[in-house]
């Protein structure tokens, strides 16, 4: 496995773990605490944010630098806010307008967001010489 494939594999594993955190939290907030599905989804998204940032920075893109961490966190947060908006909008469309089950809708939304996020996160965390890979 070359470096590019390894990065993509780590991205998928990290994303899967962050998604698992989000789905478990979504079910807990919705089913056990009775929160509205959009509120539950938002809280779950925030929990997955922390998991995702740590895993993407330190493991996926192997960036242990502390000097760039604040700027990276801010950039990651901005992308995550955009993702949160996309998540809520698409959840609303798929659940309220189309009638999909909220967990099925979340699978579709999560997969869609993951694709574009890879390229954004790579720009944030990868060293300049690695961005072209």
N, C-alpha and C positions, 0 to 999 in steps of 0.2 A: 504494500500500500504506500503510495507516494504521499508527500506532505499535504498536498491539496485534498486528497481523498481522506487522509487522517483528520484534517481540520473539519471537513464536511461530516465525517462520522462522529466526531466529538460534538459538533454543533447539533446534530440530530439527537444524540444521547442527552446532552444538556437540555435541549428543548423538550425532550420527552420527560425528563425529570421535572422541569419547571411546569410543563403541562399537567403532569400527574399531581403536582402540588395544587395547581389551579382547579383541576377537576374534583379532587377530593375536597378541597375547601368549598367549591361551588355546591357540591352535594350536602356538605355539612351545614353551610349557611342556609341553603334552600330547604332541605328536608328536616333538619334538626332544629334550626332556629326560626324557620318559617319566613325568611326574608323574601321579598319580591325578587324574581329571577334576575333583574338588571342590577339591583343592589348587591345580591349575592355574587353575581358575576364580577362586579367591580371590586369588591373586597378580595375575591379569589385572585383577580388579576394583580392586585397590589402585592399579595403574598408571593405570587410567582415572579414578580419583578425583582425582588431581592434575591431569590434563588437564581434567576436567570443572569443577573448582573455578575454575581460572584462566579458562577460557573463559566460564563462566556469570557470574562476577563482573564481569570486565572487558569482555566483548564482548556477551553476550546481554542482560544487565541494565544495562550501561554504568555500573557503579559503580566509580569510580576512588578512592573514599575509602579512606584508610589507617586512619583513626581507628576504623572499624567492622570492620576486616578480621579481627582476632583473634576477636571474637564471632561473626562470620560463618563463619569457619573452623571454630569449635567446633560451631556449629549445623549446618553442612554435613556435618561429620564424624559427628554424631549421626544425621542422616538417612541418610548413607552406610552407617553401621553397621547401621541398620534395613534398608536396601536389601541389604546384604551377607547378613544373616540371611535375608531373603526370597529372595535369589538362591540361596543354598545349599539352603534348604528346597525351593524349587520345582525346582531342578535335580535334587535327590535324588528327588523325587516323579516328575518327568517321565522321568528316565533309569532309575532303579532300579525304580520301582514300575510305571510305564506302559510303559517300554521304548523311549522315543524316543532317537534319535541325539543325542549330547551337544551338537553344534553347532545342531541344530534346536531342541532344548530351550532353548539359550541365547538364540536369537532370540526365542522366545515370552516368556521371562522378562524379557529386556531391554526389550521393547516394553511389557510390563505395568508394569514399574517406572518407565519413562519418563513415563507418563501422570500418576501421582500425584506424581512428583517435580517436575514443572513448577510445580505450585501451591505446593509446599513451598519450592522455590528462589525463586520470585517473592516469597514473604513474607520471605525472608532478605535478598535483594539489592535489591529495588525500593524506591524512595523511597515514603514513606507515601502521597503523592498518586497514585502509579502503581499501587498494589496493587488498586485497584478496577477497573482497565482490563481 
